[in-house]
Amino acid sequence: MLNRLVCLLLLAVVIFVWPVQTQEATSDLEQLREPARIEAAAAAEYLDELSYRGVSLDAQGIRVESLDGGLIIADHQGDQVFNPASVIKVATSLAALERFGIDHRFETAFYVDGTIDEAGVLHGDLILSSDGDPVMGTADLTRLAREVIRAGVRRVDGNFVISGPFTVGNLYSRRRVDPYVVRTLRRIGVRVPDEVTHGPVVGRQVARRLSDPLLGILFDQNARSNNTTADRMGEAVGGPGAVEDYLIQEVGIRAEDIRIQRTSGLRRNRITPEGTIMVFRKLTYWMESHGLYPAHVLPVAGLDRGTLRLRFNSRTHRGAVVAKTGTLVSTDDGVSTLAGILYTEDHGPLLFAIFNTRGPVLQYRKFQDNFVKDLLSEYGGMPTINASTHRFGS
């Protein structure tokens, strides 16, 4: 009986005490996972300056975090959605890298499925195949079409088929692309049907063009903030909805925190500063896993050509920032954004997102630059290993 009583007492201890200990251990683990927060003096000064200038702080958002997410340095409405303008091009770039890979070259080609007689009549179908080259120009299409003539085709008595997400010049919707391609072929001497059909690739290849590698295309797109390339890049990935789905499913952004209408950043896209940080974190780790850095697809401020060429270009700051700008003069009463990576001595790479709306776009840029410079000064200045060393491999 005594032994049984002891066993019952031990069982009671296990039943009632162990869950409490487990709960305490779980609570401790959750606390360890919760990021630490510090208040950067630069952030307070930035917000004070905006308020002093009469800008509504409700229309502004900022978020600054350490690369590993363990430290939040600044946060003002970081969980509210704003218009990111061209900063959304970074999400488009990331989705393209995931889908195609860094060395991908877009291929555009013509195929013939049938026989060509002595009069140049193709008894069968002519197929234009594409995986979405976002920098295919009108002159490139003309050169490619001339190879069809050299293959002996002058008239097509079958179908003219376009297979895949073909875009050209500043045209990226099927409604505008299809008739343009028909006109181009006829202009150089290949008679094709008025109506374009869409289907798979069959037959033999008679003409082919390869683009430059994806990495270089993305860098040029982001450095110069090329809207046409970014919209067409989005089409190659699957359209704005596909990029949006990627951000939700693969990056982990909540569905209510993201909306993409144009993959270039034009119109009224939406994302939170916090979600933007998640995009840059994903990009950074993805690039590092492939032996690269964000500066291989984004400009180094003050050094690379494009929208950041004249920003952060002093000796103290040149090489400290790799980022993407965004500007919409009239949408949402004026939008100016800056998001990227700031290399600091004390805290390593810091991810930042600065969203300004409903105010003076040009003035916002000055406030953004001052804020980032103050952050850099507050956290030890620029380290020896910075964005410029990554970009130029020195």
Secondary structure, DSSP 8 states (H G I E B T S, - for coil): -HHHHHHHHHHHHHHHHHHHHHHHHHHHHHHHHS-EE---HHHHHHHHHHHHTT--GGGEEEEEEETTSSEEEEEESTTS-B--GGGHHHHHHHHHHHHH-TT-EEEEEEEEEEEE-TTSEEEEEEEEEES--TT--HHHHHHHHHHHHHTT-SEESS-EEEES---BTTB-SHHHHHHHHHHHHHHHT-B--SSEEE----SEEEEEEEEEEHHHHHHHHHHTT-HHHHHHHHHHHT-HHHHHHHIIIII---GGGEE-S-TTS-S--EE-HHHHHHHHHHHHHHHHHTT--GGGTS-BTTTSSSTTTTSS-STTTTTSEEEEEEEESSGGG-EEEEEEEEEETTTEEEEEEEEEESS-HHHHHHHHHHHHHHHHHHTTS--SS-HHHHHHT-
